């Protein structure tokens, strides 16, 4: 007869449950020991200690506190005193979750988990449900990001300024309205991109863009040589008012879309190739020759498209006055468009925001997350601008205008 005892094989889930309980017990023991030490200092003596000259207060039992951690709920007995309160400051007064749980909820929200689905995620990870109202309250901490972006001073010149808007739905005066999220980022003298500002406006208008530019100027925006944007009339008017010395580069991608919209579907692919060739020319003189060739080829078939390209050509070729290595990155707002794409991907799961403040919080958080790597990468060699004076255009550029 064998003396060995065979225990039933434990399933992986049972092992994980046992480990969770062990860790929960260890955390509970450690926290209660810390709480006991704090109360000991408040009272001036340990539990059941006799009266002494160091006594400052008396114990007054304990009360129950449930705390949500990354391992689930932990039930704690928090000691208190008669006159000096309790040791609740160790946990955070009125706090029911640890900071790491709130950080996880905020990150889930930014990454695309809706407030409705957050409870399912926390139940799977922590064994506890968290309601959508709790998630909404926690994510209000993103307001700090909004304030920081709105108030942080802009240091040093920003030679290149990119402006663009995207649109989203938010409840306003009891109705869901389509509002604009205005985004501004720039390239500083160190050659690195930086997110400068985000605002939510009723619409993309001269007033909303003027408000954005006023905020940027109040924070120290200076040294702008080129504003890269689309041909929105309100934006152009705001730039003329607040940045009169800066050149305005019309985004060639937006211009190409406008041109193609005036051509039949069957001819758009061919026309798109020809338009792209115009702006890939190695000089403004060559670009003008390619424009003339395109005009001769399509003038009879597509007069509206040709006229649209000709009318926008001068504004779309301002980049030729700047260093050639910069051309590919200052002739369009593609960098902002990629940022807009990330914002659109995230807000798709939201639908309509309950208000404009919540929309601004999430858009700002997503934008900051998407641009977090910018500070470690040089986007352009700005030393190439040293020999170029502000508002100094080559003769052929002035003739084109």
Rosetta blueprint (number, residue, H / E / L):
1 X L
2 X L
3 X L
4 X L
5 X L
6 X L
7 X L
8 X L
9 X L
10 X L
11 X L
12 X H
13 X H
14 X H
15 X H
16 X H
17 X H
18 X H
19 X H
20 X H
21 X H
22 X H
23 X H
24 X H
25 X H
26 X H
27 X H
28 X H
29 X H
30 X H
31 X H
32 X H
33 X H
34 X H
35 X H
36 X H
37 X H
38 X H
39 X H
40 X H
41 X H
42 X H
43 X H
44 X L
45 X L
46 X L
47 X L
48 X L
49 X L
50 X L
51 X L
52 X L
53 X L
54 X L
55 X L
56 X L
57 X L
58 X L
59 X E
60 X E
61 X E
62 X E
63 X E
64 X E
65 X E
66 X E
67 X E
68 X E
69 X E
70 X L
71 X L
72 X E
73 X E
74 X E
75 X E
76 X E
77 X E
78 X E
79 X E
80 X E
81 X E
82 X L
83 X L
84 X L
85 X L
86 X E
87 X L
88 X H
89 X H
90 X H
91 X L
92 X L
93 X L
94 X L
95 X L
96 X L
97 X E
98 X L
99 X H
100 X H
101 X H
102 X H
103 X H
104 X H
105 X H
106 X H
107 X H
108 X H
109 X H
110 X H
111 X H
112 X L
113 X L
114 X L
115 X L
116 X L
117 X L
118 X H
119 X H
120 X H
121 X H
122 X H
123 X H
124 X H
125 X H
126 X H
127 X L
128 X L
129 X L
130 X L
131 X L
132 X H
133 X H
134 X H
135 X H
136 X H
137 X H
138 X H
139 X H
140 X H
141 X H
142 X H
143 X H
144 X H
145 X H
146 X H
147 X H
148 X H
149 X H
150 X H
151 X H
152 X L
153 X L
154 X L
155 X L
156 X L
157 X L
158 X L
159 X L
160 X E
161 X E
162 X E
163 X E
164 X E
165 X E
166 X E
167 X E
168 X E
169 X E
170 X E
171 X E
172 X E
173 X L
174 X L
175 X E
176 X E
177 X E
178 X E
179 X E
180 X E
181 X E
182 X E
183 X E
184 X E
185 X E
186 X E
187 X E
188 X L
189 X L
190 X L
191 X L
192 X L
193 X E
194 X E
195 X E
196 X E
197 X E
198 X E
199 X E
200 X E
201 X E
202 X L
203 X L
204 X L
205 X L
206 X H
207 X H
208 X H
209 X H
210 X H
211 X H
212 X H
213 X H
214 X H
215 X H
216 X H
217 X H
218 X H
219 X L
220 X L
221 X L
222 X L
223 X L
224 X L
225 X L
226 X E
227 X E
228 X E
229 X E
230 X L
231 X L
232 X L
233 X H
234 X H
235 X H
236 X H
237 X H
238 X H
239 X H
240 X H
241 X H
242 X H
243 X L
244 X L
245 X L
246 X L
247 X E
248 X E
249 X E
250 X E
251 X L
252 X H
253 X H
254 X H
255 X H
256 X H
257 X H
258 X H
259 X H
260 X H
261 X L
262 X L
263 X L
264 X L
265 X H
266 X H
267 X H
268 X H
269 X H
270 X H
271 X H
272 X H
273 X H
274 X H
275 X H
276 X H
277 X H
278 X H
279 X H
280 X L
281 X L
282 X L
283 X L
284 X H
285 X H
286 X H
287 X H
288 X H
289 X H
290 X H
291 X H
292 X H
293 X H
294 X H
295 X H
296 X H
297 X H
298 X H
299 X L
300 X L
301 X L
302 X L
303 X H
304 X H
305 X H
306 X H
307 X H
308 X H
309 X H
310 X H
311 X H
312 X H
313 X H
314 X H
315 X H
316 X H
317 X L
318 X H
319 X H
320 X H
321 X H
322 X L
323 X L
324 X H
325 X H
326 X H
327 X H
328 X H
329 X H
330 X H
331 X L
332 X L
333 X L
334 X H
335 X H
336 X H
337 X H
338 X H
339 X H
340 X H
341 X H
342 X H
343 X H
344 X H
345 X H
346 X H
347 X H
348 X L
349 X L
350 X L
351 X L
352 X E
353 X E
354 X L
355 X L
356 X H
357 X H
358 X H
359 X H
360 X H
361 X H
362 X H
363 X H
364 X H
365 X H
366 X H
367 X H
368 X H
369 X H
370 X H
371 X L
372 X L
373 X L
374 X H
375 X H
376 X H
377 X L
378 X L
379 X L
380 X L
381 X L
382 X H
383 X H
384 X H
385 X H
386 X L
387 X L
388 X L
389 X L
390 X L
391 X L
392 X L
393 X L
394 X L
395 X H
396 X H
397 X H
398 X H
399 X H
400 X H
401 X L
